[in-house]
């Protein structure tokens, strides 16, 4: 499908067929950063498209995105990306990842005709989106957002492991919004303090940094820090936390300040973590949570 219209947000990344193993048991879910981010953006009322790769047997994912109002450009591949996520404890930041098949890498021709204000790159492992695709997008959009998970993770046999990222500065210099979690940040920057890690990312070129951790969200923009807590009433949907957060932040940043976009991202992510799968709540529910928890003169940290 050729995406001819102009969109607010286009989400780029492989769909992932996820097996989630936690102390609560084993569950199966249609995941992928693209999938989580696109649903969040669409639920917030933006005009959204997705560019993805997957096997034809997983066409249901595209149908669900279409029902949510997301236009899709799909490259069908012999296999979808299949991921096993193991959470050995109740700490959502501690997990082990394994990949048994991949849908391959994106090419410039898959993104060259995109017309959008913002592009969100959400991939699973290094090599899915290369520097040439980053440059092609950089020249087309007002806002380029990217998650470091798809660059720091490297596939070794079937395990996803962190390895040094040689192109980090080249890519960060192209990025307006960089998303990282606390574990990735410490590995890449050497800083265990998330505030210092965010400063390192910014020093390498990222215009704004969105950094998630088990308790909440840190935003670093224009030399200022903003912090917001996550407040889910249950934790059935940890997987996709950061992907949802990045999609929500980027979407709201198109019309809001970094502080306001951070509030919305924290609220959306809190509600998402209550349910397995992509964000499925209404914008009104997000607004209600914001008024209840984030409008008291100070923001829960």
C-alpha positions as CSV (number, residue, x, y, z in Angstrom):
1,X,0.0,0.0,0.0
2,X,1.3,3.5,-0.9
3,X,0.7,6.0,1.9
4,X,-0.1,9.2,0.0
5,X,-1.8,11.2,2.7
6,X,0.1,13.4,5.2
7,X,0.0,11.9,8.7
8,X,0.8,13.2,12.2
9,X,2.8,10.1,13.2
10,X,4.2,7.2,11.3
11,X,5.5,4.2,13.4
12,X,8.2,2.1,11.8
13,X,9.2,-1.4,13.0
14,X,8.7,-5.1,12.8
15,X,5.7,-6.7,14.4
16,X,6.7,-9.2,17.0
17,X,4.9,-12.4,18.1
18,X,5.7,-12.5,21.8
19,X,5.7,-15.3,24.4
20,X,5.8,-13.7,27.8
21,X,7.0,-15.8,30.8
22,X,6.6,-14.3,34.2
23,X,6.0,-15.4,37.8
24,X,2.3,-15.3,36.9
25,X,2.6,-17.8,34.1
26,X,3.0,-17.9,30.3
27,X,1.0,-15.6,27.9
28,X,1.1,-14.9,24.2
29,X,0.6,-11.4,22.7
30,X,0.9,-9.5,19.4
31,X,3.6,-7.1,20.2
32,X,6.3,-4.9,18.6
33,X,7.2,-1.3,19.3
34,X,5.5,-0.2,16.1
35,X,2.3,-1.9,17.2
36,X,2.2,-0.5,20.7
37,X,3.2,3.0,19.6
38,X,0.7,3.2,16.7
39,X,-2.2,2.1,18.9
40,X,-1.4,4.6,21.5
41,X,-1.1,7.5,19.0
42,X,-4.4,6.5,17.3
43,X,-6.2,6.3,20.7
44,X,-5.0,9.8,21.4
45,X,-6.8,11.0,18.3
46,X,-3.9,11.5,15.9
47,X,-3.7,10.6,12.3
48,X,-1.4,7.6,12.2
49,X,0.2,5.2,9.8
50,X,2.5,2.2,10.3
51,X,5.3,0.7,8.3
52,X,6.0,-2.9,9.2
53,X,7.2,-6.4,8.2
54,X,5.5,-9.7,9.1
55,X,4.4,-13.1,7.8
56,X,1.1,-13.3,6.1
57,X,-0.2,-15.7,8.7
58,X,-0.2,-12.7,11.1
59,X,-2.4,-10.5,9.0
60,X,-4.8,-10.2,12.0
61,X,-2.3,-7.6,13.4
62,X,-2.8,-5.4,10.3
63,X,-6.6,-5.8,10.5
64,X,-6.6,-4.7,14.2
65,X,-4.4,-1.6,13.3
66,X,-6.8,-0.8,10.4
67,X,-9.8,-1.0,12.8
68,X,-8.0,1.4,15.1
69,X,-7.7,3.8,12.3
70,X,-4.1,3.2,11.5
71,X,-3.1,3.0,7.8
72,X,-0.5,0.3,7.1
73,X,2.3,-0.3,4.6
74,X,3.2,-3.9,4.9
75,X,6.1,-6.0,3.6
76,X,5.2,-9.6,3.9
77,X,8.1,-11.9,4.8
78,X,8.6,-15.7,5.3
79,X,8.6,-15.3,9.0
80,X,7.5,-12.8,11.6
81,X,9.9,-11.7,14.4
82,X,9.2,-14.1,17.2
83,X,10.4,-13.1,20.7
84,X,10.4,-14.8,24.1
85,X,10.4,-12.4,27.0
86,X,11.3,-13.8,30.5
87,X,10.6,-11.8,33.6
88,X,12.2,-13.8,36.4
89,X,11.0,-11.4,39.1
90,X,8.3,-8.8,39.7
91,X,10.8,-6.0,38.8
92,X,9.7,-4.9,35.2
93,X,13.2,-3.7,34.4
94,X,14.7,-7.1,34.7
95,X,14.1,-9.4,31.7
96,X,15.8,-11.8,29.3
97,X,15.0,-11.8,25.6
98,X,15.3,-14.5,23.0
99,X,14.5,-14.4,19.2
100,X,13.7,-17.5,17.2
101,X,13.0,-15.8,13.8
102,X,13.1,-12.3,12.3
103,X,11.2,-10.4,9.6
104,X,14.4,-8.8,8.4
105,X,15.5,-5.2,7.8
106,X,13.9,-2.1,6.5
107,X,15.1,-0.3,3.3
108,X,15.0,3.3,2.2
109,X,12.3,2.5,-0.4
110,X,9.9,1.5,2.4
111,X,10.0,5.0,3.9
112,X,10.9,7.3,1.0
113,X,7.3,8.2,0.1
114,X,6.1,8.8,3.6
115,X,4.6,12.2,4.4
116,X,4.3,12.8,8.1
117,X,5.1,15.4,10.8
118,X,6.7,12.8,13.1
119,X,8.3,9.4,12.6
120,X,8.8,6.9,15.5
121,X,11.4,4.2,15.0
122,X,10.8,1.2,17.2
123,X,12.7,-1.9,16.4
124,X,13.7,-5.1,18.3
125,X,17.3,-5.5,17.4
126,X,20.3,-4.0,15.7
127,X,20.2,-4.0,11.9
128,X,16.5,-3.6,11.4
129,X,16.9,0.1,10.7
130,X,20.3,1.3,9.4
131,X,21.8,4.8,9.2
132,X,20.7,5.2,5.6
133,X,17.0,4.8,6.6
134,X,17.6,7.3,9.5
135,X,19.0,9.8,7.1
136,X,16.1,9.3,4.6
137,X,13.6,10.0,7.4
138,X,15.6,12.9,8.9
139,X,15.2,14.8,5.7
140,X,11.4,14.3,5.6
141,X,10.0,14.9,9.1
142,X,9.8,17.7,11.7
143,X,10.2,15.2,14.6
144,X,12.3,12.0,14.4
145,X,11.9,9.7,17.5
146,X,13.8,6.5,18.1
147,X,14.1,3.9,20.8
148,X,17.7,2.8,21.7
149,X,16.5,-0.8,22.3
150,X,16.7,-1.5,18.5
151,X,20.3,-0.4,18.4
152,X,21.9,-1.7,21.6
153,X,20.4,-5.2,21.3
154,X,22.3,-7.7,19.2
155,X,21.2,-11.2,18.3
156,X,23.7,-13.9,19.3
157,X,22.4,-17.3,18.4
158,X,18.9,-16.9,19.9
159,X,19.7,-14.5,22.7
160,X,19.3,-10.7,22.5
161,X,22.3,-9.2,24.3
162,X,23.6,-5.7,24.8
163,X,26.7,-4.7,22.9
164,X,28.5,-1.4,22.4
165,X,26.8,0.8,19.8
166,X,29.5,2.2,17.4
167,X,27.0,4.4,15.5
168,X,25.5,5.9,18.6
169,X,26.7,9.5,18.1
170,X,25.9,9.4,14.3
171,X,22.4,8.4,14.9
172,X,21.7,10.4,18.1
173,X,22.8,13.6,16.2
174,X,19.8,12.9,13.9
175,X,17.3,12.3,16.6
176,X,14.8,14.8,18.1
177,X,13.3,12.4,20.8
178,X,15.4,9.5,22.2
179,X,13.8,6.9,24.3
180,X,15.8,4.6,26.6
181,X,15.1,2.6,29.8
182,X,17.3,2.8,32.8
183,X,19.1,-0.5,32.1
184,X,20.0,0.5,28.5
185,X,21.0,4.0,29.7
186,X,23.5,2.6,32.2
187,X,25.0,0.2,29.7
188,X,25.4,2.8,27.0
189,X,26.4,5.8,29.1
190,X,28.1,4.2,32.1
191,X,25.9,6.3,34.4
192,X,23.7,4.6,36.9
193,X,22.1,7.9,37.8
194,X,19.3,8.5,35.2
195,X,19.7,12.2,35.3
196,X,23.4,12.0,34.4
197,X,22.6,9.3,31.7
198,X,20.1,11.7,30.1
199,X,22.7,14.4,30.0
200,X,25.1,12.1,28.2
201,X,22.5,11.2,25.6
202,X,21.8,14.9,25.1
203,X,25.5,15.6,24.8
204,X,25.7,13.1,22.0
205,X,23.1,15.0,20.0
206,X,19.6,13.9,21.2
207,X,17.4,17.0,21.3
208,X,15.0,15.5,24.0
209,X,15.4,12.4,26.1
210,X,12.6,10.2,27.4
211,X,13.9,7.7,30.0
212,X,11.7,5.1,31.6
213,X,12.4,3.2,34.8
214,X,10.3,0.9,37.0
215,X,8.7,3.7,38.9
216,X,8.1,6.3,36.2
217,X,9.4,8.6,33.5
218,X,12.1,11.2,33.2
219,X,12.1,13.8,30.5
220,X,15.2,15.9,29.7
221,X,14.5,18.8,27.3
222,X,16.0,22.3,26.9
223,X,18.3,21.7,29.8
224,X,15.4,20.9,32.2
225,X,14.3,17.7,33.9
226,X,10.7,16.7,34.3
227,X,9.7,13.6,36.3
228,X,6.4,11.7,36.5
229,X,5.4,8.5,38.3
230,X,3.7,5.5,36.8
231,X,0.5,4.6,38.7
232,X,-1.0,1.4,37.3
233,X,-3.5,-0.3,39.6
234,X,-2.2,-3.7,38.4
235,X,0.8,-4.9,36.3
236,X,-0.6,-7.3,33.7
237,X,0.8,-5.4,30.7
238,X,4.5,-4.6,31.4
239,X,5.6,-5.6,28.0
240,X,5.3,-2.6,25.6
241,X,5.7,0.0,28.4
242,X,8.4,2.0,26.7
243,X,7.0,1.6,23.2
244,X,3.7,3.0,24.4
245,X,5.4,5.8,26.3
246,X,7.4,6.9,23.3
247,X,4.4,6.8,21.0
248,X,2.3,8.9,23.4
249,X,5.1,11.4,24.2
250,X,5.9,12.0,20.5
251,X,2.2,12.3,19.6
252,X,1.5,14.9,22.3
253,X,4.8,16.7,21.7
254,X,3.4,17.8,18.3
255,X,1.2,20.3,20.2
256,X,2.4,20.4,23.7
257,X,5.5,21.4,25.8
258,X,7.9,18.7,26.9
259,X,6.4,18.9,30.4
260,X,2.8,18.5,29.2
261,X,3.8,15.7,26.8
262,X,5.5,13.9,29.6
263,X,2.4,14.1,31.8
264,X,0.3,12.6,29.0
265,X,2.9,9.9,28.3
266,X,3.1,8.9,32.0
267,X,-0.7,8.7,32.2
268,X,-1.1,6.7,29.0
269,X,1.7,4.3,30.1
270,X,0.2,3.8,33.5
271,X,-3.1,2.7,32.0
272,X,-1.4,0.6,29.3
273,X,0.5,-1.4,32.0
274,X,-2.8,-2.6,33.5
275,X,-3.7,-4.7,30.4
276,X,-1.7,-7.1,28.2
277,X,-1.4,-6.0,24.6
278,X,-1.5,-2.5,23.0
279,X,-3.1,0.5,24.7
280,X,-6.9,0.2,24.4
281,X,-8.3,3.0,26.7
282,X,-9.9,6.2,25.6
283,X,-8.5,9.7,25.6
284,X,-11.1,10.7,28.1
285,X,-9.8,8.0,30.6
286,X,-6.3,9.5,30.2
287,X,-7.6,13.0,30.9
288,X,-9.4,11.8,34.0
289,X,-6.2,10.1,35.3
290,X,-4.2,13.3,34.6
291,X,-6.7,15.4,36.5
292,X,-6.7,13.0,39.4
293,X,-3.0,12.3,39.8
294,X,-1.0,14.9,37.9
295,X,-2.8,18.2,38.5
296,X,-2.1,18.8,42.2
297,X,0.6,21.4,41.9
298,X,3.3,18.8,41.9
299,X,3.7,15.6,39.9
300,X,3.9,12.2,41.6
301,X,7.5,10.9,41.3
